[in-house]
Structures are given as structure tokens and as C-alpha cells.
Amino acid sequence: MTRLLRSSRKTECDAKQFLIFLAVRAAPFALLIVAAASAASAWAAAVAVDSDRGEQLFTSLSCVQCHSVNGVGGNLGPDLGRRVARNMRPAELAATMWNHAPTMWTAMRVRQIEAGDLNSQAAADLMAYFYSARFFDKPGDAARGKQLFTSDHCANCHGLTTAKLPAANPVSEWQALGHPINLAAAMWNHGPNMKEEFAKQKVVRPYLFAQDLTDILVYLRNIPETRNAPAPRFFTTNGANGQALFESKGCVKCHFGKLQLEPRLKGKTLTEIAVDMWNHQPKMAEVPPTFEEGEMRDVISYLWSSQFFEDSGNASAGKRAFISKRCVACHNDASTDVPKLVGSQHTFSSIYMVSALWHHGPTMLSLMKSRNILWPRFEGTEMSDLIAYLNLESQAK
């Protein structure tokens, strides 16, 4: 089967709008490498996040006064669900907030917006809210998705509004369409039935790429029958049951050592994971296990969520960033009350950084101005590299 994979082009923002966007949107976020609440060490484990709580915070923290998400909210800044460049990693988002935080604080003062509390849990829930708005996904192409829905034989069994086969619900009834983890579970559980149906119809099971599923989902989520469906929801658990399920489902029989899943899932979105599972299932020697409601969420939370939101990079590069960005000027200076970060026994993540900047950023800016130190900017992977360096030094101690 011939596939024409179109390159994903990031949405461009007007420079002024982008500054306004980050000026107020960082109201829910922010980023700083300062000791925050003692609860931050909990992020070493799986992160329990909920986009519904994050959506409530988007309102209560006044982000909604200037920004909207998919058309809901203010119009002073860009629509964060539509106009901001997608395919960001959590640390990149945190770095973007960091870069524009001073502008944000000025805009908040002008509009007399008071900053509410943003602890680590709140920052995590806001991350989940933007995940549900597909902020971290690659852009999709609905026209290509429509074509693939037919050429990959999905339309052979799945009608858009009516069932073509008794066991194949129409797309309009897919409850998992807006829930990325539920979608992964549905694709996995449905796999054996589809294998049988492909054999009956004498068609080859399609091999999917992540962009294929992204495009198909963009198409299906925007047909008239699903356009007004409930808002997508993304949430994870603390992963407490994940390890037991990973063992009881037999996954651990193969996925250990060089086939361990954690490093293979690092940096992947849930769409990419769903595609990997789809392509892997036919290769399994044993009958694939079925996941009951909630079980896939526990397993993914256990294997994936903590490292996705930690989003650590290269520790050596992070050390260089720590020095070149002048973090060392305050965080290694015993004459100030600024906490020492290196070897601090904290667990650092993109979530932790966001919460810490929210609490300590304005104070940090004042201190930097008094020392004639410019507010640093983080480009590319510098923030994820810094997270890796700080965690490495903390673990070493």
C-alpha cells in the first residue's frame, strides 16, 4: 500500500499575539528551578492528572480572561487549542512559559489579575487539560484521514452513523474517540475480531504510522456526527495497580531486559503508543490479553506518564545550560536565601518547574535585576536537559 506522508507544519503565530498568549497563559503555568512544595518529590512516581480539573483551573486562574481553548474563552490572545504550534513536549511548553513569564506578569498587573495558587498537582492537571486539547500532538490532515479511513479498510466494517457489521459500532457511537487511553484500549481489544474479519474479506491488516492515526482521528473528530461530542478528557492514575496488571496480563514475560517498555515509550504520545500496540499485536506468539475498563489506564500510567511529564533530556547538556543561563549565580551562592538545586534531593519535572516558577518567579526576577542578570531564555531541548542534570545530581547525592 502506498502512503504519502505529509510533513507536519507547525501553526505560526503572530509574534505579538504569541507574547500575549504566553503572558497570560503562563498564569496557569510557569517554570523555575527553585525548591517548591515538599510534595514535588511525589512526581518521581506516576503522575495522576485530570484534564477536567485542569479546565476548571484554566478558569479559576483567570487564563480564560484572555485566552480560549477551541473557541471557549477570551479573544485577547490566540486560541490555545487552534493557533499555537503543536507537537510540543512538556518541557518545551514549560520553557516557553519561562521565556515569556516577565511579559505575563506585566500583563497580569495591567489587568489587575491576581495569581492563584498553582501547586504541583494543579500544574499537572493543567498539563492534562492541554493534552486533552491535543497541544502535544502533531497536527493532522482531515482530508488525508478520510482517504486512509477507506484505503486502510476501516470503512469496510465501520460506518459513520450506521453499523455495517453487528460487532462493529459506527463511528458516531465510539465513546473512546475523545479519550486517548480508552482509544488505545479499544484498538487493542478489538484487534482479534478485526483479524478474523480481515481474513474473511481477504484484505491485509494495515500497518499504521503515527501520522496515519493522527489524520484519521482528525477526520473522525470533525465529521458532523461527532463534532458536538463531549469535550475530550485525559486523565491518568497513580499507577499503583499498573505493575500487577502488567504481570497478570503476561506482558512481563516478554517485556524485560532489552525489550523493557519504559525506555521504548520515552517521549511518545499516546497516539504513537496506540499505533505501536496495533502494529505489535499480530506478532505476538500468545493470544493477546483483554483489558477491562480502567486497566489500560493503570498500565499506561505505570509505564508512561511519569517519564512523559518529567521529560528529561541530556544531563551533560543540562549542566552546561545551568552554568550558561547563570542559574549557578544564585543557586550556588551561600550569601542568598536562594535554595541550592544541585543535589537537593528534589525530583524535577516539567510539572515541578511550572509550579515552582508560579510561586517564586517574580521574586527571582527582582533578584536577577538587582544583580544585573538578564532573564534567561531556554531554546530547543535546554529545559529537558536541565531537568535531566538536576535529577542526576539529586540521585547521586
Protein Blocks (a to p, Z undefined) as FASTA:
>chain_A
ZZdddddddddddfklmmmmmmmmmmmgccddddddfklmmmmmccdddfklmmmmmmmn
ommmmpceehiacfkbccfklmpcghiafklmmmmmmmmmmmmmmmmmmnopacddddfk
lmmmmmmmmmmnommpccddfklmmmmmmmnommmmmcfkbcfbfklccfklmmklmmmk
lmmmmmmmmmmmmmmmmmmnopacddddfklmmmmmmmmmmgfklmmgccddddddehlm
mmmmmmmnommmmmgcjlofklmmgopafklmmmmmmmmmmmpmbdcddddehklmmmmm
mmmmmmmmnopabfklmmmmmmmnommmmmmcfkbmbdcfehnlpacdfklmmmmmmmmm
mmmmmmmmmnopacdddehjlmmmmmmmmmmmmmmZZ
